Amino acid sequence: MAHSHAHHGDDDDLDIPVRIRRLLALLIVPVLVATGVGLLVLRPQGPGPDLRGLFGQSTALVKGNVVGTTTETCLGSPADSPDRCQEVTVRLDQGKDQGRRVKLEMGGSAGSPAVHVDDKVLLGADTTDGTTTYYFSDFNRDFPIALLFLLFVAASVVFGRWSGVRALAALVISLLVLVWFVIPSVLHGHSPIIVAIVGSSFIMLAVLYVTGGFNTQSTVAVLGTLLSLALIAGLAWVFVIGSKLTGLADEDAVFLSAAGGSINLQGLLLGGIVIGSLGVLDDMTVTQVSAVWELRKANPRYDVRSLYRAAERIGRDHIASTVNTLVLAYAGASLPLLIFFTQSNLQLRNILTSEVIAVEVVRTLVGSIGLIASVPITTALAAFVVTRSADEPAQSGSLNR
């Protein structure tokens, strides 16, 4: 999911010439038009494939509360069997049988969840010939997830104030684009990589302008992000195709393809790399633009080369920490898989080039290269824009103000 740090800057403080503002407008307008056309052409129309039964789970889920548990011999096992199962009594808290108590057998296999009294659970409800049978589906996590979300919102608003509010608004926009455009469009058979590029462009525009305001500073960040994102998309295409990554290593993607039929798993992998890189990328570009703006304000005598070098030194420190964050994020998500492979007898070269791991390697390295490249790209753009004020007369007005 995409995020950004709000940046504050007054274009008038730097006297950005109108000619530069107009040039930036000429560069950004085609992006706006192309993104708008892409949204219209790729918008999902009509219902997509029905995936509700994809994992064999009933669509009817009923909330319940565990009121009792006992441990007994598993049903159908001999009396002297060492296998033990939980017999769980659940009180239904909703549905036509609200208040009724049902007994479920759980356990008997590795990985079965342990259920305790007062646990909140979700039960699947299968109705056949007027008789409803209930089974354990999942734990009900509504309260802890809602509490964590409220803490996140409170922290954003208390410490970020209006910047935090704008960041939350940008987060909502990103989620809506993913849920209402990207996912349905892919399910309707459109190219996942094209959908991801259009969706990422819209998220980028919305997030950067909402958090930073409609000004020259935000526009420079948008252009730097766009160029870096194009580099990431190109590298991802070259190395996913060149490495013959099929997208079949992800079991969820395989299930999705089986249900959706026309979904291109390789394109889905490419689209995921583009969208996943955007969240870290816009943070880097916004930071670099802000650094250039502040350095220029602090020392108006900086020429374009001096300003670029000073801001790039800031970017280098940011790169070191951000690339490490990116690698650790992917490694953490794949930690069980990494443990499995490291305990096998395979050589490191074979582990890294197996598709399951190679996907994460390509994802991490492509994202990192794009992240590193965003520093010189965005810094050069910002330094060029702010140093024009020393050569040309400024006029009133600003881009998108």
C-alpha positions as YAML, in Angstrom:
chain: A
units: angstrom
residues:
- id: 1
  name: MET
  ca: [0.00, 0.00, 0.00]
- id: 2
  name: ALA
  ca: [1.37, 3.56, -1.00]
- id: 3
  name: HIS
  ca: [2.30, 6.22, 1.56]
- id: 4
  name: SER
  ca: [3.98, 9.58, 1.62]
- id: 5
  name: HIS
  ca: [5.36, 12.16, 3.99]
- id: 6
  name: ALA
  ca: [3.77, 15.55, 3.61]
- id: 7
  name: HIS
  ca: [6.20, 18.25, 2.63]
- id: 8
  name: HIS
  ca: [5.74, 21.92, 3.27]
- id: 9
  name: GLY
  ca: [7.05, 24.58, 1.01]
- id: 10
  name: ASP
  ca: [5.98, 27.92, -0.34]
- id: 11
  name: ASP
  ca: [6.87, 28.25, -4.01]
- id: 12
  name: ASP
  ca: [6.85, 32.03, -3.71]
- id: 13
  name: ASP
  ca: [9.70, 31.86, -1.18]
- id: 14
  name: LEU
  ca: [11.91, 30.65, -4.03]
- id: 15
  name: ASP
  ca: [10.40, 32.84, -6.75]
- id: 16
  name: ILE
  ca: [9.92, 30.03, -9.25]
- id: 17
  name: PRO
  ca: [9.60, 31.72, -12.65]
- id: 18
  name: VAL
  ca: [6.30, 31.38, -14.50]
- id: 19
  name: ARG
  ca: [8.10, 29.90, -17.51]
- id: 20
  name: ILE
  ca: [9.29, 26.99, -15.36]
- id: 21
  name: ARG
  ca: [5.84, 26.53, -13.88]
- id: 22
  name: ARG
  ca: [4.36, 26.36, -17.36]
- id: 23
  name: LEU
  ca: [7.01, 23.89, -18.47]
- id: 24
  name: LEU
  ca: [6.16, 21.64, -15.52]
- id: 25
  name: ALA
  ca: [2.48, 21.95, -16.38]
- id: 26
  name: LEU
  ca: [3.18, 20.87, -19.95]
- id: 27
  name: LEU
  ca: [4.99, 17.81, -18.62]
- id: 28
  name: ILE
  ca: [2.36, 16.85, -16.06]
- id: 29
  name: VAL
  ca: [-0.79, 17.39, -18.16]
- id: 30
  name: PRO
  ca: [-0.09, 14.40, -20.49]
- id: 31
  name: VAL
  ca: [0.34, 12.23, -17.39]
- id: 32
  name: LEU
  ca: [-3.02, 13.39, -16.03]
- id: 33
  name: VAL
  ca: [-4.72, 12.80, -19.38]
- id: 34
  name: ALA
  ca: [-3.13, 9.38, -19.91]
- id: 35
  name: THR
  ca: [-4.07, 8.30, -16.39]
- id: 36
  name: GLY
  ca: [-7.66, 9.48, -16.86]
- id: 37
  name: VAL
  ca: [-7.98, 7.70, -20.20]
- id: 38
  name: GLY
  ca: [-6.50, 4.54, -18.69]
- id: 39
  name: LEU
  ca: [-9.02, 4.62, -15.84]
- id: 40
  name: LEU
  ca: [-11.89, 4.92, -18.32]
- id: 41
  name: VAL
  ca: [-10.66, 2.25, -20.73]
- id: 42
  name: LEU
  ca: [-9.69, -0.28, -18.05]
- id: 43
  name: ARG
  ca: [-12.58, 0.33, -15.67]
- id: 44
  name: PRO
  ca: [-14.34, -2.92, -14.72]
- id: 45
  name: GLN
  ca: [-17.78, -3.36, -16.25]
- id: 46
  name: GLY
  ca: [-20.27, -5.92, -15.05]
- id: 47
  name: PRO
  ca: [-19.70, -8.64, -12.45]
- id: 48
  name: GLY
  ca: [-16.33, -10.36, -12.36]
- id: 49
  name: PRO
  ca: [-15.71, -14.07, -11.81]
- id: 50
  name: ASP
  ca: [-17.28, -15.54, -8.68]
- id: 51
  name: LEU
  ca: [-14.42, -16.42, -6.33]
- id: 52
  name: ARG
  ca: [-16.47, -16.90, -3.19]
- id: 53
  name: GLY
  ca: [-16.16, -20.66, -3.21]
- id: 54
  name: LEU
  ca: [-12.54, -20.68, -4.31]
- id: 55
  name: PHE
  ca: [-11.20, -22.11, -1.05]
- id: 56
  name: GLY
  ca: [-14.22, -24.26, -0.29]
- id: 57
  name: GLN
  ca: [-15.50, -21.85, 2.36]
- id: 58
  name: SER
  ca: [-19.16, -21.04, 2.72]
- id: 59
  name: THR
  ca: [-20.05, -17.42, 2.16]
- id: 60
  name: ALA
  ca: [-22.34, -17.49, 5.24]
- id: 61
  name: LEU
  ca: [-20.27, -16.70, 8.32]
- id: 62
  name: VAL
  ca: [-21.77, -16.48, 11.79]
- id: 63
  name: LYS
  ca: [-20.17, -14.88, 14.83]
- id: 64
  name: GLY
  ca: [-19.90, -16.97, 17.96]
- id: 65
  name: ASN
  ca: [-18.33, -17.13, 21.41]
- id: 66
  name: VAL
  ca: [-16.55, -20.18, 22.81]
- id: 67
  name: VAL
  ca: [-18.20, -21.19, 26.09]
- id: 68
  name: GLY
  ca: [-16.53, -24.54, 26.72]
- id: 69
  name: THR
  ca: [-13.72, -26.85, 25.58]
- id: 70
  name: THR
  ca: [-12.78, -30.44, 26.39]
- id: 71
  name: THR
  ca: [-10.06, -32.75, 25.07]
- id: 72
  name: GLU
  ca: [-11.15, -36.19, 23.93]
- id: 73
  name: THR
  ca: [-10.23, -38.99, 21.56]
- id: 74
  name: CYS
  ca: [-10.80, -37.90, 17.97]
- id: 75
  name: LEU
  ca: [-14.05, -39.06, 16.43]
- id: 76
  name: GLY
  ca: [-13.57, -42.32, 14.55]
- id: 77
  name: SER
  ca: [-10.24, -43.11, 16.24]
- id: 78
  name: PRO
  ca: [-9.67, -46.21, 18.43]
- id: 79
  name: ALA
  ca: [-10.08, -45.69, 22.17]
- id: 80
  name: ASP
  ca: [-6.34, -46.22, 22.72]
- id: 81
  name: SER
  ca: [-5.33, -43.78, 19.96]
- id: 82
  name: PRO
  ca: [-2.81, -41.11, 21.05]
- id: 83
  name: ASP
  ca: [-4.51, -38.54, 18.79]
- id: 84
  name: ARG
  ca: [-6.50, -36.04, 20.81]
- id: 85
  name: CYS
  ca: [-9.04, -33.51, 19.58]
- id: 86
  name: GLN
  ca: [-10.80, -30.56, 21.11]
- id: 87
  name: GLU
  ca: [-14.55, -30.62, 21.50]
- id: 88
  name: VAL
  ca: [-15.56, -26.99, 21.45]
- id: 89
  name: THR
  ca: [-18.91, -25.59, 22.49]
- id: 90
  name: VAL
  ca: [-19.79, -22.32, 20.74]
- id: 91
  name: ARG
  ca: [-22.72, -20.01, 21.47]
- id: 92
  name: LEU
  ca: [-24.00, -18.43, 18.26]
- id: 93
  name: ASP
  ca: [-24.23, -14.64, 18.57]
- id: 94
  name: GLN
  ca: [-26.09, -13.95, 15.31]
- id: 95
  name: GLY
  ca: [-28.12, -15.57, 12.57]
- id: 96
  name: LYS
  ca: [-31.37, -17.53, 12.68]
- id: 97
  name: ASP
  ca: [-29.95, -19.80, 15.42]
- id: 98
  name: GLN
  ca: [-28.76, -16.93, 17.63]
- id: 99
  name: GLY
  ca: [-28.34, -18.11, 21.22]
- id: 100
  name: ARG
  ca: [-28.05, -21.78, 20.24]
- id: 101
  name: ARG
  ca: [-25.02, -23.77, 21.40]
- id: 102
  name: VAL
  ca: [-23.27, -26.03, 18.90]
- id: 103
  name: LYS
  ca: [-20.47, -28.55, 19.43]
- id: 104
  name: LEU
  ca: [-17.50, -28.76, 17.06]
- id: 105
  name: GLU
  ca: [-14.56, -31.14, 16.90]
- id: 106
  name: MET
  ca: [-11.19, -29.52, 16.23]
- id: 107
  name: GLY
  ca: [-7.59, -30.70, 16.11]
- id: 108
  name: GLY
  ca: [-6.15, -34.06, 15.31]
- id: 109
  name: SER
  ca: [-3.76, -32.66, 12.71]
- id: 110
  name: ALA
  ca: [-0.61, -30.55, 12.77]
- id: 111
  name: GLY
  ca: [-1.28, -26.84, 12.62]
- id: 112
  name: SER
  ca: [-4.84, -27.00, 13.96]
- id: 113
  name: PRO
  ca: [-5.59, -23.87, 16.02]
- id: 114
  name: ALA
  ca: [-6.03, -24.13, 19.78]
- id: 115
  name: VAL
  ca: [-9.33, -22.62, 20.94]
- id: 116
  name: HIS
  ca: [-9.99, -21.37, 24.46]
- id: 117
  name: VAL
  ca: [-13.03, -20.30, 26.43]
- id: 118
  name: ASP
  ca: [-14.19, -16.73, 25.62]
- id: 119
  name: ASP
  ca: [-12.48, -16.76, 22.21]
- id: 120
  name: LYS
  ca: [-14.47, -14.93, 19.53]
- id: 121
  name: VAL
  ca: [-14.83, -17.13, 16.45]
- id: 122
  name: LEU
  ca: [-16.44, -17.19, 13.02]
- id: 123
  name: LEU
  ca: [-18.36, -20.31, 12.05]
- id: 124
  name: GLY
  ca: [-19.21, -21.31, 8.50]
- id: 125
  name: ALA
  ca: [-22.85, -22.27, 7.98]
- id: 126
  name: ASP
  ca: [-23.84, -24.88, 5.40]
- id: 127
  name: THR
  ca: [-27.55, -25.44, 4.92]
- id: 128
  name: THR
  ca: [-28.74, -28.63, 3.19]
- id: 129
  name: ASP
  ca: [-32.38, -29.77, 3.07]
- id: 130
  name: GLY
  ca: [-33.28, -27.22, 5.72]
- id: 131
  name: THR
  ca: [-30.61, -28.46, 8.15]
- id: 132
  name: THR
  ca: [-27.74, -26.11, 9.01]
- id: 133
  name: THR
  ca: [-24.32, -27.52, 9.85]
- id: 134
  name: TYR
  ca: [-21.70, -25.29, 11.45]
- id: 135
  name: TYR
  ca: [-17.92, -25.57, 11.25]
- id: 136
  name: PHE
  ca: [-14.96, -23.52, 12.48]
- id: 137
  name: SER
  ca: [-13.87, -20.99, 9.86]
- id: 138
  name: ASP
  ca: [-11.59, -18.50, 11.64]
- id: 139
  name: PHE
  ca: [-11.13, -16.40, 14.73]
- id: 140
  name: ASN
  ca: [-13.13, -13.18, 14.91]
- id: 141
  name: ARG
  ca: [-10.50, -10.44, 14.91]
- id: 142
  name: ASP
  ca: [-12.84, -7.44, 14.59]
- id: 143
  name: PHE
  ca: [-12.01, -5.88, 17.97]
- id: 144
  name: PRO
  ca: [-8.17, -6.07, 17.99]
- id: 145
  name: ILE
  ca: [-7.91, -4.97, 14.36]
- id: 146
  name: ALA
  ca: [-10.34, -2.08, 14.92]
- id: 147
  name: LEU
  ca: [-8.46, -1.06, 18.08]
- id: 148
  name: LEU
  ca: [-5.11, -1.13, 16.27]
- id: 149
  name: PHE
  ca: [-6.55, 0.95, 13.43]
- id: 150
  name: LEU
  ca: [-7.91, 3.55, 15.89]
- id: 151
  name: LEU
  ca: [-4.49, 3.76, 17.57]
- id: 152
  name: PHE
  ca: [-2.90, 4.29, 14.16]
- id: 153
  name: VAL
  ca: [-5.36, 7.06, 13.29]
- id: 154
  name: ALA
  ca: [-4.89, 8.72, 16.69]
- id: 155
  name: ALA
  ca: [-1.08, 8.60, 16.41]
- id: 156
  name: SER
  ca: [-1.23, 10.05, 12.88]
- id: 157
  name: VAL
  ca: [-3.47, 12.94, 13.91]
- id: 158
  name: VAL
  ca: [-1.86, 13.72, 17.30]
- id: 159
  name: PHE
  ca: [1.74, 13.70, 16.09]
- id: 160
  name: GLY
  ca: [1.22, 14.58, 12.44]
- id: 161
  name: ARG
  ca: [-1.63, 17.07, 12.91]
- id: 162
  name: TRP
  ca: [-2.85, 18.29, 9.50]
- id: 163
  name: SER
  ca: [-0.06, 16.43, 7.76]
- id: 164
  name: GLY
  ca: [-1.29, 13.27, 9.47]
- id: 165
  name: VAL
  ca: [-4.85, 13.95, 8.36]
- id: 166
  name: ARG
  ca: [-3.71, 14.43, 4.77]
- id: 167
  name: ALA
  ca: [-1.66, 11.23, 4.96]
- id: 168
  name: LEU
  ca: [-4.74, 9.33, 6.18]
- id: 169
  name: ALA
  ca: [-6.77, 10.76, 3.31]
- id: 170
  name: ALA
  ca: [-4.08, 9.61, 0.86]
- id: 171
  name: LEU
  ca: [-4.12, 6.15, 2.44]
- id: 172
  name: VAL
  ca: [-7.88, 5.90, 1.96]
- id: 173
  name: ILE
  ca: [-7.52, 6.94, -1.68]
- id: 174
  name: SER
  ca: [-4.84, 4.29, -2.25]
- id: 175
  name: LEU
  ca: [-7.02, 1.57, -0.74]
- id: 176
  name: LEU
  ca: [-10.05, 2.62, -2.77]
- id: 177
  name: VAL
  ca: [-8.06, 2.57, -6.01]
- id: 178
  name: LEU
  ca: [-6.77, -0.92, -5.27]
- id: 179
  name: VAL
  ca: [-10.16, -2.31, -4.21]
- id: 180
  name: TRP
  ca: [-12.44, -0.54, -6.71]
- id: 181
  name: PHE
  ca: [-10.17, -0.35, -9.77]
- id: 182
  name: VAL
  ca: [-7.01, -2.48, -9.76]
- id: 183
  name: ILE
  ca: [-8.40, -5.75, -8.42]
- id: 184
  name: PRO
  ca: [-11.75, -5.72, -10.32]
- id: 185
  name: SER
  ca: [-10.01, -4.67, -13.55]
- id: 186
  name: VAL
  ca: [-7.52, -7.56, -13.31]
- id: 187
  name: LEU
  ca: [-10.37, -9.98, -12.58]
- id: 188
  name: HIS
  ca: [-12.12, -8.76, -15.74]
- id: 189
  name: GLY
  ca: [-9.17, -9.95, -17.81]
- id: 190
  name: HIS
  ca: [-7.27, -6.71, -18.40]
- id: 191
  name: SER
  ca: [-3.47, -6.83, -18.48]
- id: 192
  name: PRO
  ca: [-2.29, -6.77, -14.83]
- id: 193
  name: ILE
  ca: [0.85, -4.77, -15.65]
- id: 194
  name: ILE
  ca: [-1.08, -2.08, -17.56]
- id: 195
  name: VAL
  ca: [-3.70, -1.92, -14.81]
- id: 196
  name: ALA
  ca: [-0.95, -1.65, -12.18]
- id: 197
  name: ILE
  ca: [0.77, 1.20, -14.05]
- id: 198
  name: VAL
  ca: [-2.48, 3.16, -14.45]
- id: 199
  name: GLY
  ca: [-3.52, 2.48, -10.86]
- id: 200
  name: SER
  ca: [-0.08, 3.41, -9.53]
- id: 201
  name: SER
  ca: [-0.10, 6.65, -11.55]
- id: 202
  name: PHE
  ca: [-3.46, 7.64, -10.08]
- id: 203
  name: ILE
  ca: [-2.35, 6.73, -6.55]
- id: 204
  name: MET
  ca: [0.89, 8.67, -7.05]
- id: 205
  name: LEU
  ca: [-0.92, 11.79, -8.27]
- id: 206
  name: ALA
  ca: [-3.55, 11.66, -5.56]
- id: 207
  name: VAL
  ca: [-1.16, 10.89, -2.70]
- id: 208
  name: LEU
  ca: [1.50, 13.46, -3.58]
- id: 209
  name: TYR
  ca: [-0.92, 16.30, -4.31]
- id: 210
  name: VAL
  ca: [-3.14, 15.55, -1.30]
- id: 211
  name: THR
  ca: [-0.23, 15.36, 1.15]
- id: 212
  name: GLY
  ca: [1.93, 18.10, -0.38]
- id: 213
  name: GLY
  ca: [-0.63, 20.46, -1.90]
- id: 214
  name: PHE
  ca: [-1.05, 21.65, -5.49]
- id: 215
  name: ASN
  ca: [2.24, 23.41, -6.03]
- id: 216
  name: THR
  ca: [5.51, 23.24, -7.93]
- id: 217
  name: GLN
  ca: [7.21, 21.23, -5.21]
- id: 218
  name: SER
  ca: [4.61, 18.45, -5.45]
- id: 219
  name: THR
  ca: [4.79, 18.49, -9.25]
- id: 220
  name: VAL
  ca: [8.56, 17.96, -9.20]
- id: 221
  name: ALA
  ca: [8.07, 15.04, -6.79]
- id: 222
  name: VAL
  ca: [5.42, 13.58, -9.12]
- id: 223
  name: LEU
  ca: [7.74, 13.77, -12.14]
- id: 224
  name: GLY
  ca: [10.64, 12.23, -10.21]
- id: 225
  name: THR
  ca: [8.40, 9.42, -8.96]
- id: 226
  name: LEU
  ca: [6.99, 8.82, -12.44]
- id: 227
  name: LEU
  ca: [10.43, 8.51, -14.06]
- id: 228
  name: SER
  ca: [11.66, 6.18, -11.31]
- id: 229
  name: LEU
  ca: [8.50, 4.09, -11.53]
- id: 230
  name: ALA
  ca: [8.95, 3.77, -15.30]
- id: 231
  name: LEU
  ca: [12.48, 2.49, -14.67]
- id: 232
  name: ILE
  ca: [11.17, -0.07, -12.17]
- id: 233
  name: ALA
  ca: [8.47, -1.25, -14.59]
- id: 234
  name: GLY
  ca: [11.04, -1.64, -17.36]
- id: 235
  name: LEU
  ca: [13.52, -3.53, -15.19]
- id: 236
  name: ALA
  ca: [10.77, -5.74, -13.79]
- id: 237
  name: TRP
  ca: [9.60, -6.66, -17.30]
- id: 238
  name: VAL
  ca: [13.14, -7.44, -18.50]
- id: 239
  name: PHE
  ca: [14.13, -9.62, -15.54]
- id: 240
  name: VAL
  ca: [10.80, -11.35, -14.94]
- id: 241
  name: ILE
  ca: [10.69, -12.34, -18.62]
- id: 242
  name: GLY
  ca: [14.44, -13.00, -18.80]
- id: 243
  name: SER
  ca: [14.38, -15.15, -15.65]
- id: 244
  name: LYS
  ca: [11.28, -16.98, -16.94]
- id: 245
  name: LEU
  ca: [9.38, -16.33, -13.72]
- id: 246
  name: THR
  ca: [5.90, -17.72, -14.29]
- id: 247
  name: GLY
  ca: [4.06, -16.51, -11.21]
- id: 248
  name: LEU
  ca: [3.15, -20.13, -10.42]
- id: 249
  name: ALA
  ca: [5.24, -20.14, -7.23]
- id: 250
  name: ASP
  ca: [2.46, -18.32, -5.38]
- id: 251
  name: GLU
  ca: [-0.31, -20.79, -4.49]
- id: 252
  name: ASP
  ca: [-2.86, -17.98, -4.07]
- id: 253
  name: ALA
  ca: [-2.12, -16.74, -7.59]
- id: 254
  name: VAL
  ca: [-2.55, -20.27, -8.96]
- id: 255
  name: PHE
  ca: [-5.93, -20.63, -7.24]
- id: 256
  name: LEU
  ca: [-6.92, -17.20, -8.54]
- id: 257
  name: SER
  ca: [-5.94, -18.11, -12.08]
- id: 258
  name: ALA
  ca: [-7.91, -21.36, -11.88]
- id: 259
  name: ALA
  ca: [-11.02, -19.47, -10.78]
- id: 260
  name: GLY
  ca: [-10.58, -16.37, -12.95]
- id: 261
  name: GLY
  ca: [-9.44, -18.25, -16.02]
- id: 262
  name: SER
  ca: [-8.05, -15.37, -18.07]
- id: 263
  name: ILE
  ca: [-5.69, -13.89, -15.46]
- id: 264
  name: ASN
  ca: [-2.07, -13.60, -16.61]
- id: 265
  name: LEU
  ca: [0.01, -14.72, -13.63]
- id: 266
  name: GLN
  ca: [3.25, -13.33, -15.04]
- id: 267
  name: GLY
  ca: [1.56, -9.98, -15.60]
- id: 268
  name: LEU
  ca: [0.15, -10.16, -12.06]
- id: 269
  name: LEU
  ca: [3.69, -10.62, -10.74]
- id: 270
  name: LEU
  ca: [4.90, -7.61, -12.74]
- id: 271
  name: GLY
  ca: [2.00, -5.48, -11.52]
- id: 272
  name: GLY
  ca: [2.69, -6.45, -7.92]
- id: 273
  name: ILE
  ca: [6.31, -5.32, -8.23]
- id: 274
  name: VAL
  ca: [5.26, -1.93, -9.62]
- id: 275
  name: ILE
  ca: [2.59, -1.28, -6.96]
- id: 276
  name: GLY
  ca: [4.78, -2.61, -4.14]
- id: 277
  name: SER
  ca: [7.66, -0.30, -5.10]
- id: 278
  name: LEU
  ca: [5.50, 2.82, -5.20]
- id: 279
  name: GLY
  ca: [4.99, 3.00, -1.43]
- id: 280
  name: VAL
  ca: [8.70, 3.40, -0.69]
- id: 281
  name: LEU
  ca: [9.46, 5.36, -3.86]
- id: 282
  name: ASP
  ca: [7.21, 8.35, -3.19]
- id: 283
  name: ASP
  ca: [8.73, 8.67, 0.29]
- id: 284
  name: MET
  ca: [12.19, 8.99, -1.27]
- id: 285
  name: THR
  ca: [11.22, 11.49, -3.96]
- id: 286
  name: VAL
  ca: [9.28, 13.74, -1.58]
- id: 287
  name: THR
  ca: [12.20, 13.78, 0.85]
- id: 288
  name: GLN
  ca: [14.68, 14.72, -1.88]
- id: 289
  name: VAL
  ca: [12.51, 17.53, -3.23]
- id: 290
  name: SER
  ca: [12.03, 18.89, 0.28]
- id: 291
  name: ALA
  ca: [15.79, 18.73, 0.88]
- id: 292
  name: VAL
  ca: [16.51, 20.71, -2.29]
- id: 293
  name: TRP
  ca: [13.88, 23.33, -1.42]
- id: 294
  name: GLU
  ca: [15.21, 23.81, 2.12]
- id: 295
  name: LEU
  ca: [18.86, 23.92, 1.03]
- id: 296
  name: ARG
  ca: [18.02, 26.58, -1.54]
- id: 297
  name: LYS
  ca: [16.20, 28.65, 1.06]
- id: 298
  name: ALA
  ca: [19.11, 28.31, 3.48]
- id: 299
  name: ASN
  ca: [21.70, 29.35, 0.87]
- id: 300
  name: PRO
  ca: [20.27, 31.13, -2.20]
- id: 301
  name: ARG
  ca: [23.81, 31.39, -3.64]
- id: 302
  name: TYR
  ca: [23.93, 27.66, -4.41]
- id: 303
  name: ASP
  ca: [24.21, 27.04, -8.14]
- id: 304
  name: VAL
  ca: [22.58, 23.95, -9.67]
- id: 305
  name: ARG
  ca: [25.69, 21.76, -9.32]
- id: 306
  name: SER
  ca: [26.40, 22.69, -5.69]
- id: 307
  name: LEU
  ca: [22.76, 22.27, -4.77]
- id: 308
  name: TYR
  ca: [22.59, 18.88, -6.47]
- id: 309
  name: ARG
  ca: [25.69, 17.62, -4.66]
- id: 310
  name: ALA
  ca: [24.49, 18.80, -1.24]
- id: 311
  name: ALA
  ca: [21.04, 17.24, -1.66]
- id: 312
  name: GLU
  ca: [22.48, 14.02, -3.08]
- id: 313
  name: ARG
  ca: [24.57, 13.55, 0.06]
- id: 314
  name: ILE
  ca: [21.34, 13.62, 2.06]
- id: 315
  name: GLY
  ca: [19.83, 11.12, -0.34]
- id: 316
  name: ARG
  ca: [22.70, 8.69, 0.05]
- id: 317
  name: ASP
  ca: [22.05, 8.38, 3.78]
- id: 318
  name: HIS
  ca: [18.36, 7.90, 3.11]
- id: 319
  name: ILE
  ca: [19.08, 5.22, 0.49]
- id: 320
  name: ALA
  ca: [21.19, 3.16, 2.89]
- id: 321
  name: SER
  ca: [18.41, 2.91, 5.47]
- id: 322
  name: THR
  ca: [15.52, 2.56, 3.01]
- id: 323
  name: VAL
  ca: [17.08, -0.19, 0.90]
- id: 324
  name: ASN
  ca: [17.82, -2.13, 4.08]
- id: 325
  name: THR
  ca: [14.20, -1.62, 5.16]
- id: 326
  name: LEU
  ca: [12.98, -2.89, 1.80]
- id: 327
  name: VAL
  ca: [15.13, -6.04, 1.94]
- id: 328
  name: LEU
  ca: [14.14, -6.81, 5.54]
- id: 329
  name: ALA
  ca: [10.45, -6.28, 4.74]
- id: 330
  name: TYR
  ca: [10.55, -8.88, 1.97]
- id: 331
  name: ALA
  ca: [12.72, -11.23, 4.04]
- id: 332
  name: GLY
  ca: [10.37, -10.96, 7.00]
- id: 333
  name: ALA
  ca: [7.37, -11.77, 4.83]
- id: 334
  name: SER
  ca: [9.14, -14.88, 3.50]
- id: 335
  name: LEU
  ca: [10.75, -15.93, 6.80]
- id: 336
  name: PRO
  ca: [9.07, -19.40, 7.07]
- id: 337
  name: LEU
  ca: [10.13, -20.13, 3.49]
- id: 338
  name: LEU
  ca: [13.70, -18.99, 4.15]
- id: 339
  name: ILE
  ca: [13.91, -21.23, 7.22]
- id: 340
  name: PHE
  ca: [12.70, -24.19, 5.17]
- id: 341
  name: PHE
  ca: [15.28, -23.64, 2.44]
- id: 342
  name: THR
  ca: [18.21, -22.96, 4.76]
- id: 343
  name: GLN
  ca: [17.56, -26.28, 6.53]
- id: 344
  name: SER
  ca: [17.55, -28.18, 3.23]
- id: 345
  name: ASN
  ca: [20.61, -29.63, 1.57]
- id: 346
  name: LEU
  ca: [20.40, -27.32, -1.43]
- id: 347
  name: GLN
  ca: [23.31, -25.04, -2.33]
- id: 348
  name: LEU
  ca: [22.81, -21.29, -1.85]
- id: 349
  name: ARG
  ca: [22.90, -20.73, -5.63]
- id: 350
  name: ASN
  ca: [20.10, -23.24, -6.13]
- id: 351
  name: ILE
  ca: [18.04, -21.71, -3.33]
- id: 352
  name: LEU
  ca: [18.34, -18.16, -4.71]
- id: 353
  name: THR
  ca: [17.48, -19.21, -8.27]
- id: 354
  name: SER
  ca: [14.47, -21.40, -7.40]
- id: 355
  name: GLU
  ca: [11.32, -19.58, -8.52]
- id: 356
  name: VAL
  ca: [9.87, -19.22, -5.02]
- id: 357
  name: ILE
  ca: [12.95, -17.29, -3.82]
- id: 358
  name: ALA
  ca: [13.91, -15.78, -7.19]
- id: 359
  name: VAL
  ca: [10.61, -13.90, -7.27]
- id: 360
  name: GLU
  ca: [11.51, -12.15, -4.01]
- id: 361
  name: VAL
  ca: [15.09, -11.56, -5.18]
- id: 362
  name: VAL
  ca: [13.91, -9.89, -8.40]
- id: 363
  name: ARG
  ca: [11.25, -7.93, -6.52]
- id: 364
  name: THR
  ca: [13.76, -6.66, -3.96]
- id: 365
  name: LEU
  ca: [16.59, -5.83, -6.36]
- id: 366
  name: VAL
  ca: [14.38, -4.16, -8.99]
- id: 367
  name: GLY
  ca: [12.70, -2.05, -6.30]
- id: 368
  name: SER
  ca: [16.06, -1.15, -4.77]
- id: 369
  name: ILE
  ca: [17.54, -0.10, -8.12]
- id: 370
  name: GLY
  ca: [14.54, 2.12, -8.80]
- id: 371
  name: LEU
  ca: [14.81, 3.55, -5.31]
- id: 372
  name: ILE
  ca: [18.49, 4.34, -5.74]
- id: 373
  name: ALA
  ca: [17.92, 5.88, -9.17]
- id: 374
  name: SER
  ca: [15.13, 8.09, -7.82]
- id: 375
  name: VAL
  ca: [17.65, 10.11, -5.80]
- id: 376
  name: PRO
  ca: [19.74, 11.54, -8.69]
- id: 377
  name: ILE
  ca: [16.66, 11.80, -10.95]
- id: 378
  name: THR
  ca: [14.51, 13.74, -8.48]
- id: 379
  name: THR
  ca: [17.39, 15.77, -7.07]
- id: 380
  name: ALA
  ca: [18.45, 16.91, -10.56]
- id: 381
  name: LEU
  ca: [14.88, 17.93, -11.45]
- id: 382
  name: ALA
  ca: [14.40, 19.85, -8.21]
- id: 383
  name: ALA
  ca: [17.81, 21.57, -8.41]
- id: 384
  name: PHE
  ca: [17.13, 22.67, -11.99]
- id: 385
  name: VAL
  ca: [13.73, 24.12, -11.05]
- id: 386
  name: VAL
  ca: [14.75, 26.08, -7.96]
- id: 387
  name: THR
  ca: [17.95, 27.54, -9.44]
- id: 388
  name: ARG
  ca: [16.08, 29.06, -12.38]
- id: 389
  name: SER
  ca: [14.88, 31.79, -10.02]
- id: 390
  name: ALA
  ca: [18.41, 33.21, -9.98]
- id: 391
  name: ASP
  ca: [18.42, 33.64, -13.76]
- id: 392
  name: GLU
  ca: [14.85, 34.61, -14.64]
- id: 393
  name: PRO
  ca: [12.37, 37.12, -13.25]
- id: 394
  name: ALA
  ca: [9.57, 35.63, -11.18]
- id: 395
  name: GLN
  ca: [5.93, 36.50, -11.80]
- id: 396
  name: SER
  ca: [2.83, 36.06, -9.75]
- id: 397
  name: GLY
  ca: [0.94, 32.77, -9.87]
- id: 398
  name: SER
  ca: [1.92, 29.19, -9.35]
- id: 399
  name: LEU
  ca: [1.31, 25.83, -10.86]
- id: 400
  name: ASN
  ca: [-1.91, 24.29, -9.60]
- id: 401
  name: ARG
  ca: [-2.22, 26.69, -6.74]
...
